[in-house]
Amino acid sequence: AQSVTQLGSHVSVSEGALVLLRCNYSSSVPPYLFWYVQYPNQGLQLLLKYTSAATLVKGINGFEAEFKKSETSFHLTKPSAHMSDAAEYFCAVRPASSASKIIFGSGTRLSIRP
Amino acid sequence: GAGVSQTPSNKVTEKGKYVELRCDPISGHTALYWYRQSLGQGPEFLIYFQGTGAADDSGLPNDRFFAVRPEGSVSTLKIQRTERGDSAVYLCASSPGPSYNEQFFGPGTRLTVL
C-alpha cells in the first residue's frame, strides 16, 4: 500500500527566502513520486515527477525535489520564493509497476510575505 | 493541443437530486481517472477506466456513485440521491496508457449540494 504525509498544512516564507515543503511517502514497491501545484480556483498542474531516473528532479518555475530512498522523502525546494508561488502544493505517489491511482497528500498551503 | 475538459464547471443541486458530471479526456488517451477533492483536502481516487471498462472502482464511496465510459473516450460520473456530503470538486484525469507515469488533470467540476 502507498501513502503520503505532508508535514505542515501551512508554510509561510518571505519573498526571496528558501522554500522547503516536506513530503514523506510509504510504498511497498518502487514508487513514482509527484509534486502538483494548485492555484486558487484552478486545476492541478504538475510541477515535477520522479520516475526512477535521476534522484534530483528539476521542475517548472525553479522548483526541484530530491528522492531519498533511505529517508523515504521527496521534499520540494526553491532557492528564492516569489509572490507568484503562493498556492496549494500536493505531494503524490503511485506504484511504478502498475497503472493504478495516484495517492495524494493532504496538501501544504504556501504563503509568501512581501 | 486540447487538454482534459470537464463540464459543467459548476453544478448546484438540491439534496436528493441526481447529477451527471462529464469528462472529455485528451484525444487518444486510453486511461481515465476520477478523483474527488473535498475542501482543504488532497484529491481522493474514485475510479479508473482502461478503455471502456472500469479497471478499479475501489474508491467509489457507495452505490449512489456510478461512472461509465461507453465508447472508451468521454466518461460520465453519475451521482444518485445526492447528499450535502457529496459537495466537492470532482477531478478527471487521463493518460496515454496504463504504463504511462503521468496523469493529466482537468479543471474539475465544483458540485454543491444544498
Interface residues (C-beta under 8 A of the other chain):
Chain A: V4 Y32 F34 Y36 Q42 G43 L44 Q45 L46 K49 T51 F90 A92 A96 S98 A99 S100 K101 I102 I103 F104 G105 S106 G107
Chain B: A31 Y33 Y35 G40 Q41 G42 P43 E44 F45 Y48 Q50 A55 D56 G59 L91 A93 S95 G97 P98 S99 Y100 N101 E102 Q103 F105 G106 P107 G108
